[in-house]
Amino acid sequence: MPNPTVPFEEIPHTADWAIRAYGRSLPELFAHAAMGMYSLLTDLEALGESERREVQVEAASPEGLLVAWLNELVYLTEREQLAFKRFEIHELQLPDPKDPESLGRLQAAAYGERAKEVRKYIKAVTYHNVAIHQENGYYWVELVFDV
C-alpha cells in the first residue's frame, strides 16, 4: 500500500473529502497529512509562507495525536483565515502503550498565509477508520475530512 513516490493522494469518498498520506517516519507522515489536507483547500504552489504558527497538542494515541494536530490547524484556518503549506515537526512523542494515563505530544510549526482562493472549508478531521499503518519501511494513513 505505501507509495513512496508521492507524499499524499486524494482518494474517493462518498460524502466528504479523503486523502491517503505517506511518510518514511511518523513526523514526515504528520507533515504530509497536513500538506494533503491543505491541498484540498487551495493551490499550495500559489501560497506563500509569510505567516508562522506554533502548534502543540496532546492525545492518548498516535491516531488521536494526528487528528488533534490536523484539527488544530483547521481551527487556525477558521480563526485567522490562514492556509498552510509547509510543516516542521519539532517534537513527536507517542504515548506509552503500557501506561493508560500517558499522553503523546506534538510540537510543530506551520507556515503559510491567507489563501487567495479557497475551494471549500474543512469543518473537522474525523476519526472515521483512522489507523496509522507501517509497511515496507513506510507509514501511511487514510483521513476523512468533514466539509
C-alpha positions as CSV (number, residue, x, y, z in Angstrom):
1,M,0.0,0.0,0.0
2,P,2.7,2.6,0.8
3,N,3.5,4.8,-2.2
4,P,6.9,6.4,-1.7
5,T,6.7,8.4,-4.9
6,V,4.1,10.8,-3.5
7,P,3.6,12.4,-0.1
8,F,-0.2,12.1,-0.3
9,E,-3.1,11.5,-2.7
10,E,-6.7,12.2,-2.7
11,I,-8.9,9.1,-2.5
12,P,-12.6,8.7,-3.3
13,H,-15.1,9.2,-0.6
14,T,-18.9,9.1,-0.9
15,A,-19.8,12.2,1.1
16,D,-16.7,14.1,2.3
17,W,-13.1,14.5,1.2
18,A,-10.4,11.9,1.9
19,I,-6.7,11.5,1.5
20,R,-4.0,8.9,2.0
21,A,-0.8,10.3,3.3
22,Y,2.6,8.6,3.4
23,G,5.9,9.1,5.2
24,R,9.2,7.4,5.9
25,S,8.8,8.4,9.6
26,L,5.9,9.5,11.8
27,P,7.0,13.1,11.7
28,E,7.1,13.0,7.9
29,L,3.7,11.3,7.9
30,F,2.2,14.0,10.1
31,A,3.6,16.8,7.9
32,H,2.4,15.1,4.7
33,A,-1.1,14.6,6.1
34,A,-1.3,18.3,6.8
35,M,0.0,19.2,3.4
36,G,-2.5,16.8,1.8
37,M,-5.3,18.4,3.8
38,Y,-4.4,21.9,2.6
39,S,-4.0,20.7,-1.0
40,L,-7.8,20.0,-0.9
41,L,-8.5,23.6,0.2
42,T,-6.2,25.7,-2.0
43,D,-3.4,25.7,-4.6
44,L,-0.3,25.1,-2.5
45,E,2.0,26.4,-5.2
46,A,0.3,29.8,-5.1
47,L,0.6,30.0,-1.3
48,G,3.4,31.9,0.4
49,E,5.0,31.3,3.8
50,S,4.8,34.8,5.3
51,E,3.0,33.6,8.5
52,R,4.2,31.1,11.0
53,R,2.1,29.5,13.7
54,E,3.3,27.2,16.5
55,V,1.1,24.2,17.3
56,Q,1.1,22.0,20.4
57,V,-1.3,19.1,21.0
58,E,-1.6,16.1,23.2
59,A,-3.6,12.9,22.8
60,A,-3.8,9.3,24.2
61,S,-3.0,7.5,20.9
62,P,-0.9,8.1,17.7
63,E,-4.1,8.4,15.7
64,G,-5.6,10.8,18.3
65,L,-2.4,12.9,18.1
66,L,-2.7,13.1,14.3
67,V,-6.4,14.1,14.4
68,A,-5.7,16.6,17.1
69,W,-2.8,18.1,15.1
70,L,-4.9,18.5,11.9
71,N,-8.0,19.8,13.8
72,E,-5.8,22.5,15.5
73,L,-4.7,23.5,12.0
74,V,-8.3,23.6,10.9
75,Y,-9.1,25.8,13.9
76,L,-6.3,28.2,12.9
77,T,-7.6,28.3,9.4
78,E,-11.1,29.2,10.6
79,R,-10.0,31.7,13.2
80,E,-7.3,33.5,11.2
81,Q,-8.2,32.7,7.6
82,L,-4.7,31.2,7.1
83,A,-3.8,28.2,4.9
84,F,-0.5,26.4,5.5
85,K,1.8,24.7,3.0
86,R,5.0,23.8,5.0
87,F,5.2,22.0,8.3
88,E,8.1,21.4,10.7
89,I,7.6,18.7,13.3
90,H,9.8,19.7,16.3
91,E,8.7,17.0,18.7
92,L,6.6,13.9,18.3
93,Q,6.4,11.8,21.4
94,L,4.0,8.9,21.4
95,P,2.0,7.8,24.4
96,D,3.4,4.9,26.4
97,P,1.3,1.9,25.4
98,K,2.0,0.3,28.9
99,D,0.6,3.4,30.7
100,P,-3.1,4.1,30.1
101,E,-2.7,7.6,31.6
102,S,0.1,8.5,29.2
103,L,-0.4,11.2,26.6
104,G,1.5,11.7,23.4
105,R,2.7,15.2,22.5
106,L,3.3,17.0,19.3
107,Q,5.1,20.4,18.8
108,A,5.3,21.8,15.3
109,A,5.4,24.9,13.2
110,A,3.1,25.6,10.3
111,Y,4.0,28.2,7.5
112,G,1.5,29.8,5.2
113,E,-0.6,32.9,4.5
114,R,-4.1,33.9,3.6
115,A,-5.2,31.9,0.6
116,K,-6.3,33.9,-2.4
117,E,-8.8,31.2,-3.3
118,V,-10.3,28.5,-1.1
119,R,-12.2,25.7,-2.8
120,K,-14.1,24.6,0.3
121,Y,-13.6,24.8,4.0
122,I,-13.0,21.7,6.2
123,K,-15.2,21.6,9.3
124,A,-13.2,18.9,11.0
125,V,-10.9,15.9,10.6
126,T,-12.9,12.8,11.5
127,Y,-11.8,9.6,13.4
128,H,-13.6,7.5,10.7
129,N,-11.4,4.4,10.2
130,V,-8.3,6.3,11.2
131,A,-5.4,3.8,11.7
132,I,-1.7,4.5,11.1
133,H,-0.1,1.6,9.3
134,Q,3.6,0.7,8.8
135,E,4.5,-1.4,5.8
136,N,7.8,-1.9,3.9
137,G,9.6,0.9,5.8
138,Y,6.8,3.4,5.2
139,Y,3.9,4.7,7.3
140,W,0.5,5.5,5.8
141,V,-2.9,6.7,6.9
142,E,-6.3,7.4,5.4
143,L,-8.1,10.5,6.6
144,V,-11.6,11.7,6.1
145,F,-12.5,15.4,6.3
146,D,-16.0,16.7,7.2
147,V,-16.7,19.6,4.8
